[in-house]
Amino acid sequence: MSTFDFEFDVPYSDDQRTPNTLAGLLPCAQYVYERLTYSVIDQSSTIASNKSFLMIVSVSNSAWTQLASTAAEMFIQTSRGAAEWTRRVLVHTLATDRLDRDLDRLLSVMSDQTVILCTDVPPHQLPAVLRTLTDIQVIIDPLDAGAMTGMLRRRFKDWDGAWPADCDPSRLAPTVIDVAMTRSADAERAISVLTRLHQTPTLGMRRPSTPRVAPFATLDGYGEAKAWGLQLAADIASYKAGTLQWSDVDDGALLAGPPGTGKTTFVQSLAEHIGCTFTATSYADWQSSGSGHLGDVTKKIAKIFNDAAEVTPSIVFIDEIDTLPARTGSASSQDWWNAVVNALLEHVDGACRPDGVVVIAACNAPERLDPALVRSGRLDRTFHIALPDESALKKIFSSYLQEVVSDADISAVATALAGTISGADVARIARDTRKRARHERRPVIAADLTAAAFPPDYRPQAVQWRVAIHEAGHAVASMAMGNLPSSISIMATASTEGHVRLPNTIGDGTFDDVLSSLIPVLAGRAAETIILGAASVGAGGGPQSDLGRATGMLAALDGMAGLGTRLSISETADGAFVESHMRRLQAEATFLVWRHRDAIINLATVVMTARVLGEHALHRFAVGHGFLPGPLDHNSKRKSGEPA
């Protein structure tokens, strides 16, 4: 792999300072250039300014690093303009075997020089000091059919076709793609050449020299799912050695949890740990194949599993499987969904699936899945992946900030945010922490982390107090019923003004169990009424609002569960049944709030200052107010439900 020399001025003569046009780049470099442009739209002011910054451009394979540096060079010239191109900018490529050698030299020029680092080293394997100082992180995804179509249409202006959906362009080396496109008279000729070369292993893309995800053994916060993964790896090793039949391998699982909890990372890391082929897919992938007709969708599903069967052992990962609705109802599109689910079931079924193929799916809402998908022999083990707890959050924060923020300061933030944010949120907070310090041209301090983790709240004080009362109503009602919430927050997000993560208390699923679980859901509205004198619109809204969730659950009891006014299944519910029970439950929630009014005010006062409280803080509050006895027992906790 080649590298640019370390120059303190950009090595261009005066007549070369005007940026070339995009047409001057080869097709693959154009692709990288466009990815860079789209990825840093929100950072355009930083890039165009005279301030120095560190940008890391991550590619999937070493064959792309030099192309990335060429595209980055053109990108920075175009972004800053010819007049600003005289500013010192370093574009550098970095390989695994040069990490230690190049690090000191990179650090020596970063104080007054913009550095763009192009590398195939996975972000988590870069030195911590580089991860800490990074201002902009760009990940260039491997080529897919859509990207290849765009490259071909850009090269051959009059062509409006599409790259073959059954040919994976990520297996082709970029130099091969560039040669084929530039030497071909038309798109059809280029496609013909490339699809033939696609079958030639020596001309295909080499596998990445280093893993793209964290080692499986280092993953935290996955509980029983990690234990299952380790056992799966051991069983596959025994199967490969001929000492275990595939029928004895536990080869199907479902990962369920909120967005950002690392479900995809878990499966990628597991595949690396096992040393097997990894294929990620989803309904969106199937639907985008061919013309998108039903026949194309089902053929795509079959092809994925057939391809996996040819390179066993392999893992097929189906992301967002809850996109597929259960095979019930009478909607006009139900025939379509039924056919898709039936096609998937045919391949997921362990009795029909070839030996050596493991199927793992991920979703946010497992209750929406067709029951047949999670029956024995299919995705028959469900693991709930929760947001990181305090211990896991400390480790995640430390991986980003341990060299610049003390363990004590990290611990304080992790304790406050435990159970409320994802690993992706931590990465964002770490970036914002570094950005504050770099903009002020000083080292990172604890106050930067605090400010990034708990940004200012510009809502009026009266609104914040109403939110605090509302969320405290949820939390205290749950405590009063003997159930500990895992977190409470009054920090506003794009979708909520605040939230409480309540435990799942449906129990055996009886009528009374379900009704009891809805009382804390309605207690937020009741708290506003009792303590503030009137309810606001905060409990209303869509299906995920307090009233929406309670209404939906009662409608399901009547229309789908046979626990209401009918035994027959129907998509519609008896409106009188739903309304009467909503009013009864609201009355019970109001009585509970009235009994524990002082505790709600106390908790709201605490959360107004802290803004976020994790499970341990809530447990101390619950014990102090007589709601719960004794120490927190993690082994007896019920799994967390959705936020209220």
C-alpha positions in Angstrom: 0.0 0.0 0.0 1.5 3.4 -0.9 1.4 6.5 1.2 1.7 10.2 0.7 4.9 11.7 2.0 4.6 13.8 5.1 4.7 17.3 3.7 4.0 20.5 5.6 2.6 22.0 2.5 0.3 20.4 -0.1 2.6 19.1 -2.9 1.1 20.9 -5.9 2.5 23.5 -8.2 0.6 26.8 -8.6 -1.0 25.7 -11.9 -2.4 22.6 -10.2 -4.1 24.3 -7.3 -7.4 24.6 -9.1 -9.4 21.5 -8.3 -10.1 19.0 -11.1 -13.6 18.3 -12.1 -15.3 15.1 -10.9 -15.0 13.8 -14.5 -11.3 13.6 -14.0 -11.6 10.8 -11.5 -12.0 7.1 -12.4 -15.4 5.5 -11.7 -14.5 4.0 -8.3 -12.8 7.2 -7.1 -16.0 9.1 -8.2 -18.0 6.7 -6.0 -15.8 7.5 -3.0 -16.0 11.2 -3.7 -19.8 11.2 -3.8 -19.9 9.1 -0.5 -17.7 11.7 1.1 -19.9 14.5 -0.1 -23.1 13.0 1.2 -21.6 11.8 4.5 -20.3 15.2 5.6 -23.2 17.6 4.6 -23.7 18.6 8.3 -19.9 19.3 8.6 -19.6 21.5 5.6 -18.8 24.6 7.5 -16.0 22.9 9.4 -14.5 21.5 6.2 -14.7 24.8 4.3 -13.2 26.9 7.2 -9.6 27.6 7.9 -9.6 25.5 11.1 -7.7 22.3 11.2 -9.5 19.0 11.7 -9.0 15.2 11.6 -11.2 13.2 9.2 -10.9 9.4 9.1 -12.2 7.7 6.0 -12.7 4.0 6.6 -12.9 1.6 3.6 -13.7 -2.1 3.7 -10.6 -3.3 1.9 -7.0 -2.2 1.4 -7.6 -2.1 -2.4 -9.7 1.0 -1.8 -7.4 3.1 0.4 -5.4 4.8 -2.4 -8.7 5.5 -4.3 -10.1 7.0 -1.1 -7.0 9.3 -0.7 -7.3 10.4 -4.3 -11.0 11.2 -3.8 -10.4 12.9 -0.5 -7.7 15.1 -2.0 -10.1 16.2 -4.7 -12.9 16.6 -2.1 -10.9 18.9 0.2 -9.8 21.1 -2.8 -13.3 21.4 -4.0 -14.7 22.1 -0.5 -12.2 24.8 0.4 -11.8 26.3 -3.1 -8.6 27.1 -4.9 -7.9 30.2 -2.8 -7.9 28.2 0.4 -6.0 25.2 -1.0 -2.8 26.8 0.0 -3.6 25.9 3.6 -1.6 22.9 4.8 -3.5 19.7 4.4 -2.2 16.1 4.7 -4.0 13.2 3.0 -2.5 9.9 4.3 -3.2 6.2 3.9 -2.7 4.0 7.0 -2.3 0.2 7.1 -2.3 -2.1 10.2 1.4 -2.8 10.0 2.2 1.0 10.2 0.0 2.0 13.1 2.7 2.4 15.6 5.3 3.8 13.2 3.0 6.5 11.7 1.1 7.5 14.9 3.7 9.9 16.3 4.3 11.6 13.0 0.6 12.1 12.5 0.2 13.6 16.0 3.2 15.9 15.3 1.4 17.7 12.4 -2.2 17.7 13.7 -1.9 20.8 15.9 -1.9 23.1 12.9 -2.6 20.9 9.9 -5.8 19.3 8.6 -5.3 15.5 8.4 -7.5 13.2 6.2 -6.6 9.6 7.1 -7.8 6.9 4.7 -7.5 3.4 6.1 -8.9 -0.1 6.0 -8.2 -0.5 9.7 -11.6 -0.9 11.4 -12.5 2.2 13.5 -12.5 0.2 16.8 -9.0 -1.0 16.1 -7.5 2.5 15.6 -5.3 3.8 18.4 -7.5 5.3 21.1 -5.8 8.7 20.7 -6.9 8.9 17.1 -10.5 7.9 17.9 -10.5 10.6 20.6 -9.2 13.3 18.3 -11.4 12.5 15.3 -13.7 15.3 14.2 -15.3 13.6 11.2 -15.7 9.8 10.7 -16.8 8.6 7.2 -17.4 5.0 6.4 -17.3 4.1 2.7 -19.7 1.1 2.3 -18.8 -1.7 0.0 -20.3 -1.4 -3.5 -23.8 -2.7 -4.0 -26.1 -3.1 -7.0 -27.5 0.4 -6.6 -24.0 2.0 -6.5 -22.9 0.1 -9.5 -26.0 1.2 -11.4 -25.2 4.8 -10.6 -21.5 4.4 -11.7 -22.6 2.9 -15.0 -25.2 5.6 -15.7 -22.6 8.3 -14.9 -20.1 6.7 -17.2 -22.6 5.9 -20.0 -24.9 8.8 -20.2 -27.6 7.3 -22.5 -27.9 4.1 -20.6 -30.8 3.6 -18.1 -30.5 0.0 -17.2 -29.6 -1.6 -13.9 -26.7 -3.7 -12.6 -27.7 -7.4 -12.2 -29.2 -7.9 -8.8 -27.7 -11.4 -8.5 -24.1 -10.2 -9.0 -22.4 -8.8 -5.8 -20.0 -6.0 -7.0 -18.3 -5.8 -3.6 -16.3 -8.9 -4.6 -14.7 -7.1 -7.5 -11.4 -5.1 -7.1 -11.8 -1.4 -7.9 -9.0 -1.5 -10.4 -10.8 -4.2 -12.3 -14.0 -2.1 -12.3 -12.2 1.0 -13.5 -10.5 -0.9 -16.3 -13.7 -2.6 -17.5 -15.7 0.6 -17.5 -13.1 2.8 -19.2 -12.3 0.3 -21.9 -15.9 -0.6 -22.7 -17.8 1.1 -25.5 -21.1 0.8 -23.7 -22.7 -0.3 -20.4 -23.7 -3.7 -21.7 -20.1 -4.5 -22.6 -18.9 -3.4 -19.2 -21.5 -5.5 -17.4 -20.6 -8.5 -19.5 -16.9 -8.2 -18.7 -17.5 -7.6 -15.0 -20.0 -10.4 -14.5 -17.6 -12.8 -16.1 -14.7 -11.5 -13.9 -17.0 -11.8 -10.9 -16.7 -15.6 -11.3 -12.9 -15.4 -11.3 -11.6 -15.7 -7.7 -8.1 -14.3 -8.6 -9.6 -11.1 -9.9 -12.2 -10.7 -7.2 -11.9 -8.6 -4.1 -9.6 -9.9 -1.3 -11.2 -10.3 2.1 -10.4 -7.5 4.6 -7.0 -7.9 6.2 -8.5 -7.2 9.6 -11.9 -7.7 11.2 -14.5 -4.9 10.8 -16.0 -5.4 14.2 -14.9 -5.8 17.8 -13.8 -9.3 18.8 -16.7 -11.4 20.1 -15.0 -12.1 23.4 -14.8 -8.4 24.2 -18.5 -7.6 23.6 -20.4 -6.5 26.7 -24.1 -6.3 27.6 -25.4 -9.2 25.6 -26.0 -11.6 28.5 -27.5 -15.0 27.5 -27.1 -14.1 23.8 -23.3 -14.1 24.1 -23.3 -17.4 26.0 -25.4 -18.9 23.2 -23.0 -17.5 20.6 -20.0 -19.0 22.3 -21.7 -22.3 22.5 -22.7 -22.1 18.8 -19.0 -21.4 17.9 -17.9 -24.5 19.9 -20.6 -26.6 18.3 -19.7 -25.5 14.8 -16.1 -26.4 15.5 -17.2 -29.9 16.6 -19.4 -30.2 13.5 -16.5 -29.3 11.2 -14.3 -31.8 13.1 -16.9 -34.5 12.5 -17.7 -35.1 16.1 -21.2 -33.5 16.2 -24.2 -33.9 13.9 -25.7 -30.6 12.6 -29.1 -31.7 14.0 -27.5 -31.1 17.5 -26.5 -27.5 16.6 -28.7 -24.7 17.9 -28.9 -22.9 14.6 -31.7 -20.3 14.9 -32.2 -17.3 17.1 -34.0 -13.9 17.3 -32.4 -10.8 18.8 -35.0 -8.4 20.0 -34.3 -4.9 21.4 -34.4 -1.2 20.9 -32.6 0.4 18.0 -28.9 1.1 18.5 -28.3 -1.8 20.9 -25.7 -3.5 18.7 -27.7 -6.4 17.3 -26.0 -6.3 13.9 -22.6 -5.8 15.5 -23.3 -8.9 17.6 -23.9 -11.1 14.6 -21.0 -9.7 12.6 -18.7 -10.3 15.5 -20.0 -13.8 16.0 -19.4 -14.6 12.3 -15.8 -13.4 12.6 -15.4 -15.4 15.8 -16.6 -18.6 14.2 -14.8 -17.8 10.9 -17.8 -18.4 8.7 -19.5 -16.5 5.9 -21.8 -13.7 6.9 -24.7 -12.6 4.8 -26.9 -9.7 5.9 -30.3 -9.2 4.3 -33.7 -7.7 5.0 -37.1 -7.2 3.4 -35.8 -3.9 1.9 -33.1 -5.9 0.2 -35.5 -8.5 -1.2 -38.0 -5.8 -2.4 -35.3 -3.9 -4.2 -34.2 -6.9 -6.3 -35.3 -7.0 -9.9 -38.5 -5.1 -10.6 -39.7 -5.6 -7.1 -42.6 -7.9 -8.1 -43.6 -10.7 -5.7 -41.8 -13.3 -7.8 -38.5 -11.3 -7.7 -38.9 -11.0 -3.9 -39.3 -14.7 -3.3 -36.5 -15.5 -5.8 -34.2 -13.2 -3.9 -35.0 -15.0 -0.6 -34.3 -18.3 -2.2 -31.0 -17.1 -3.7 -29.7 -15.8 -0.4 -30.2 -19.1 1.3 -29.0 -21.1 -1.7 -25.8 -19.0 -1.8 -25.3 -19.5 1.9 -25.7 -23.3 1.5 -22.7 -23.3 -0.9 -20.2 -21.7 1.5 -21.0 -23.4 4.8 -20.7 -22.9 7.7 -22.5 -19.6 7.1 -24.7 -17.2 9.0 -27.7 -15.5 7.3 -28.7 -12.4 9.2 -32.2 -11.0 8.6 -32.4 -7.5 9.9 -35.7 -5.7 10.8 -37.6 -8.9 10.4 -40.6 -7.3 12.2 -41.2 -5.4 8.9 -43.1 -8.5 7.9 -46.5 -8.6 9.5 -48.2 -11.7 10.9 -50.3 -13.7 8.4 -53.6 -12.4 9.9 -56.1 -9.8 8.9 -57.9 -8.9 5.7 -56.1 -5.9 4.4 -55.8 -5.6 0.7 -52.1 -6.2 0.8 -52.3 -9.2 3.0 -52.0 -11.8 0.2 -48.6 -10.2 -0.7 -47.3 -10.4 2.9 -48.6 -13.9 3.3 -46.7 -15.1 0.3 -43.5 -13.4 1.5 -43.7 -14.9 5.0 -44.5 -18.3 3.5 -41.4 -18.1 1.3 -39.2 -17.1 4.2 -40.6 -19.9 6.4 -39.7 -22.4 3.8 -36.0 -21.5 4.1 -35.9 -20.7 7.8 -37.3 -24.1 8.8 -34.5 -26.2 10.1 -36.0 -29.4 8.7 -35.6 -27.9 5.1 -32.5 -25.9 5.6 -29.2 -27.4 4.5 -26.7 -28.4 7.2 -24.2 -25.6 8.1 -26.6 -22.6 7.7 -27.4 -20.6 10.8 -30.2 -18.1 10.7 -30.3 -15.1 13.1 -32.9 -12.4 12.9 -33.2 -9.0 14.6 -36.2 -6.8 15.4 -37.4 -4.1 17.7 -40.9 -5.5 18.2 -41.0 -9.3 18.5 -44.7 -9.3 19.3 -45.5 -8.3 15.7 -43.9 -11.4 14.2 -45.8 -14.3 12.7 -45.8 -16.9 15.5 -44.6 -19.6 12.9 -41.3 -17.8 12.6 -40.4 -18.4 16.2 -41.6 -22.0 16.5 -39.2 -24.8 17.3 -36.8 -25.6 14.5 -36.9 -22.0 13.2 -36.0 -18.8 15.2 -36.7 -20.8 18.3 -34.6 -18.8 20.8 -35.3 -15.2 21.5 -32.8 -13.0 23.3 -33.8 -9.6 24.5 -30.9 -7.1 24.0 -31.4 -4.2 26.4 -29.8 -0.8 26.3 -26.4 -1.0 28.1 -26.5 -1.1 31.9 -24.1 0.9 34.0 -21.2 -1.6 33.8 -21.4 -2.0 30.0 -21.9 1.8 29.5 -18.7 2.5 31.5 -16.7 0.2 29.3 -18.2 1.7 26.1 -17.5 5.3 27.2 -13.9 4.2 28.3 -13.2 2.7 24.9 -13.7 6.2 23.4 -12.6 8.6 26.1 -10.4 6.8 28.7 -7.2 8.6 27.6 -8.7 12.0 28.1 -11.4 11.7 30.8 -10.9 10.1 34.2 -12.6 6.9 35.2 -14.5 8.7 38.0 -16.0 11.3 35.5 -16.9 8.5 33.1 -18.5 6.5 35.9 -20.6 9.5 36.9 -22.1 9.9 33.4 -22.5 6.2 32.9 -24.4 5.8 36.2 -26.7 8.6 35.2 -27.4 7.4 31.7 -27.4 3.6 32.3 -30.3 2.0 30.6 -31.3 5.1 28.6 -28.9 5.3 25.7 -27.3 3.0 23.2 -23.8 2.4 22.1 -24.4 4.5 19.0 -25.5 7.3 21.4 -22.2 7.0 23.3 -20.3 7.4 20.0 -22.2 10.6 19.3 -21.6 11.9 22.8 -17.8 11.1 22.5 -17.6 13.0 19.2 -19.4 16.0 20.7 -17.1 15.9 23.7 -14.0 16.0 21.5 -15.5 18.7 19.3 -16.1 21.1 22.2 -12.5 20.9 23.2 -11.1 21.1 19.7 -13.2 24.2 18.9 -11.7 25.9 21.9 -8.2 24.6 21.1 -7.6 22.9 24.4 -7.5 19.3 25.8 -10.7 17.5 26.7 -11.9 18.1 30.2 -14.7 16.5 32.3 -17.0 19.4 31.7 -17.0 18.7 27.9 -18.3 15.2 28.6 -21.0 16.5 30.9 -22.1 19.1 28.5 -22.2 16.6 25.6 -24.1 14.0 27.6 -26.6 16.5 29.1 -27.1 19.3 26.6 -28.9 22.5 27.7 -32.6 22.3 27.9 -34.2 25.4 26.4 -37.8 24.5 27.1 -39.6 26.9 29.6 -39.2 25.8 33.2 -43.0 25.2 33.5 -42.8 22.8 30.6 -39.9 20.9 32.2 -41.7 20.7 35.5 -44.8 19.3 33.8 -42.7 16.7 32.0 -41.0 15.8 35.3 -44.4 15.3 37.0 -45.7 13.3 34.1 -42.7 10.9 34.0 -42.5 10.7 37.8 -46.2 9.7 37.8 -45.3 6.7 35.5 -42.4 5.7 37.7 -44.0 6.0 41.1 -47.1 4.1 40.0 -44.9 1.3 38.8 -43.0 1.3 42.1 -46.2 1.3 44.1 -47.3 -1.8 42.3 -44.0 -3.5 43.2 -42.2 -3.1 39.9 -39.0 -1.0 39.4 -38.5 1.1 36.3 -35.1 0.8 34.7 -34.8 4.6 34.0 -36.4 8.0 33.9 -35.5 10.9 31.8 -36.8 14.4 31.1 -34.3 15.0 28.3 -36.2 15.8 25.1 -35.5 13.8 21.9 -36.8 14.1 18.4 -39.9 12.0 19.3 -40.5 12.5 23.1 -40.3 15.2 25.7 -39.2 12.6 28.3 -39.6 8.9 29.1 -39.7 6.2 31.7 -38.7 2.6 30.8 -41.2 0.4 32.6 -40.7 -3.3 33.3 -42.8 -5.8 31.4 -45.4 -6.9 33.9 -48.0 -8.7 31.7 -47.0 -12.0 33.5 -49.1 -14.9 32.4 -51.1 -12.7 30.0 -54.4 -13.0 31.7 -57.1 -10.3 31.4 -56.2 -8.9 34.9 -52.5 -9.0 34.2 -52.9 -6.9 31.1 -55.1 -4.4 32.7 -52.8 -4.0 35.7 -49.8 -3.4 33.4 -51.7 -0.4 31.9 -52.2 1.5 35.1 -48.6 2.9 35.2 -48.9 3.8 31.6 -51.9 6.0 32.4 -50.4 7.4 35.6 -48.5 10.1 33.8 -51.6 11.8 32.7 -53.2 11.3 36.1 -50.2 13.0 37.8 -50.6 16.1 35.6 -54.3 16.2 36.6 -53.9 15.7 40.3 -50.7 17.8 40.9 -50.9 20.4 38.2 -54.7 20.8 38.0 -55.1 19.6 34.3 -53.8 17.1 31.8 -51.9 18.2 28.7 -51.7 16.7 25.3 -48.5 14.9 26.4 -50.3 11.5 26.9 -51.9 11.5 23.5 -50.6 11.2 19.9 -49.8 8.1 17.8 -49.9 4.4 18.6 -46.7 4.7 20.8 -48.2 7.4 23.1 -49.6 6.5 26.5 -53.2 6.6 25.4 -52.3 4.9 22.1 -50.6 2.0 23.8 -53.4 1.5 26.3 -56.0 1.7 23.5 -54.1 -0.7 21.3 -53.7 -3.2 24.1 -57.4 -3.1 25.0 -58.4 -3.4 21.3 -56.2 -6.4 21.0 -57.8 -8.0 24.0 -61.2 -7.7 22.5 -60.5 -8.2 18.8 -57.5 -10.6 18.8 -57.1 -12.3 22.1 -60.6 -13.6 22.9 -60.6 -11.8 26.3 -63.2 -9.2 25.5 -66.7 -9.2 24.1 -66.1 -12.0 21.5 -64.2 -15.2 20.9 -63.9 -14.7 17.1 -60.8 -12.9 15.8 -61.3 -9.5 14.2 -59.1 -6.5 13.3 -61.8 -4.3 14.8 -62.7 -4.0 18.5 -65.8 -3.1 20.4 -65.5 0.7 20.9 -67.6 0.6 24.1 -65.5 -2.1 25.6 -62.3 -0.2 25.0 -63.7 3.1 26.2 -65.2 1.7 29.4 -62.0 0.0 30.4 -59.9 3.0 29.5 -62.0 5.1 31.9 -61.9 2.5 34.6 -58.1 2.2 34.3 -57.6 6.0 34.3 -59.7 6.2 37.5 -57.5 3.5 39.2 -54.3 5.4 38.0 -55.7 8.6 39.4 -56.4 7.0 42.8 -52.9 5.6 42.9 -51.4 9.0 42.1 -53.5 10.7 44.7 -52.2 8.2 47.4 -48.6 8.8 46.4 -48.7 12.5 45.4 -45.8 13.5 47.7 -43.5 10.8 46.3 -44.2 11.9 42.8 -43.4 15.5 43.6 -40.2 14.3 45.4 -39.1 12.3 42.4 -39.9 15.0 39.9 -37.8 17.4 42.0 -34.9 15.1 41.9 -35.1 14.5 38.2 -35.4 18.2 37.4 -31.8 18.5 38.7 -30.4 15.2 37.5 -32.5 15.1 34.2 -31.8 11.3 34.0 -31.9 8.6 36.7 -30.7 5.1 36.1 -31.9 1.9 37.8 -29.7 2.1 40.9 -30.8 5.7 41.6 -34.5 4.7 41.2 -34.0 1.7 43.4 -32.6 3.9 46.2 -35.6 6.2 45.8 -38.0 3.2 45.9 -36.5 1.7 49.0 -36.3 5.1 50.7 -40.0 5.7 50.1 -41.0 2.2 51.2 -42.1 0.9 47.8 -39.4 -1.9 47.6 -37.5 -3.8 50.2 -33.8 -4.7 50.3 -30.9 -4.4 47.7 -31.4 -4.5 44.0 -31.5 -8.1 42.7 -30.6 -8.2 39.0 -31.4 -11.9 38.8 -35.0 -11.3 39.7 -35.7 -8.4 37.4 -38.3 -8.7 34.7 -37.3 -7.7 31.2 -37.8 -4.0 30.3 -40.8 -3.0 28.3 -41.2 0.0 26.0 -40.7 3.5 27.4 -43.7 5.4 28.7 
